Amino acid sequence: MTQRRRRRRARRGRFGRRAFLAGAGCAALAGAAVLLGRGQTASASSVPTTDEAEPNAALPSGEWRAVWVSYLEWAGMDFSSEEAFRAGAAELMDNCLSIGLNTVIAQVRPFGDALYRSTLFPWSHLCTGEQGQDPGFDPLDVLITEAHSRGLSLEAWVNPYRLRSSAKMPPALAENNLANVHPEWVCAVGEGLYLNPAIPEAADYVVQGVAELVQNYAVDGIHFDDYFYPTTDAALDAAQFAASGAGDLAAWRRQNVTALVKAAHDAVKAADATLRFGVSPQGNPDNDLGQQYSDVKAWLAAEGENAVVDYLCPQIYWGCGYTLQSGSTRFAFENIVPEWLAMPRAASTALYFGLGAYRIGEGDGGANEDSQSQWCTGSALARQVESLHSLGAGGWALYRYDSLFRSAQPELADAERAALAALTTA
């Protein structure tokens, strides 16, 4: 479907963009908080189960086969002109098609900035070397056009809270970066700067950014990564926690995160019910719950007006037999995937799995003897995909593009691509 056709269909029944940014974002966030207060998304047990349900129109009818294209990939792209960038984007999309993928997850807001025209966020430094400088063309528009002309879906990947990951990334922040415009919303963790998840105004701004994207661009969905609370340190949001009157810090933080995710989901659906909204949490459910404060089990189980996501794609970046130093094999691929699949899940919510293409040739760091060698076979990813097929999983995503197409070990990457293509293009 071309970009123009996609946009024409999507406009029907949308909020006006200005109306949403003027207040509907706040309403969505407030609505999510109300549902949380009622306990409607607090636990899987509160969600009724149904034997039959209408298919979720946002989800693909077949297997979801995706790749993450991150800011690290953009650093290797030529942004000197629209023509140069389009040539690189066309090559990227053709490469994705060559191994049978149908979805590109493009990181378009990595550091409180944008690889698209935005009234809310400055231009990304990845476009010109300087955050806030207009590259003279719209990279996201190019990506959408090149993807859709090939029948590929494109989901816009947003990091909701991160403004800076280190003192050098980004090298300098624009005057209109939120760290400068609203320093009261920002918390520092090490050298990083993040929006404080406990501040409703900051969360609402993230939701407004989601609304702006789906209103202005013919993306096929919005994708959040796993960066939610940047630390477990109680000092981060001590003032807000004290003012809230809540008694359980961890539960309160999970409510903050769920309110944001729910509001972002609702902003996407207000624009077009056929657009996807998904999150890629860590593969360790304990870390999601206790360190990132992401209530992934509740998100999977919520449905109807309480739905929080269309899909989750946990990052299962471990190989078969993966063993911790303690001797635990809980996170071995053959164990952790069934653990996720066993979680109660609404009929309208899909569960996909992120696979660690970056492990190729490097290994996964496990204590098992083959923690590296199994990633040097040229077929590690294909074997994992075959396992997912046997378990009935709905799809998978590869992290990340460069690991397969710009690898430091090209022969091994070539073999992995060929093995994947044999499964997906037969």
Secondary structure, DSSP 8 states (H G I E B T S, - for coil): --HHHHHHHHTTT---HHHIIIIIHHHHHHHHHHHHHTTTTS-GGGS---S-----TTS-SS-EEEEEE-HHHHTTS--SSHHHHHHHHHHHHHHHHHTT--EEEEEEESSS-BSS--SSS-B-HHHHSSTT---SS-HHHHHHHHHHTTT-EEEEEE-SSEEESBTTBSSS--TTSHHHH-GGGEEEETTEEEE-TT-HHHHHHHHHHHHHHHHHS--SEEEE-S---S---TTTTHHHHHHHT-S-HHHHHHHHHHHHHHHHHHHHHHH-TTSEEEE--BS-HHHHHHTS---HHHHHH--GGG---SEE--EE---TT---TTS--TTSHHHHHHHHHTS---TT-EE-EEE-GGGTTT----SSTTTTGGGGSS-HHHHHHHHHHHHT--EEEES-HHHHHS-SSHHHHHHHHHHHHHHH--
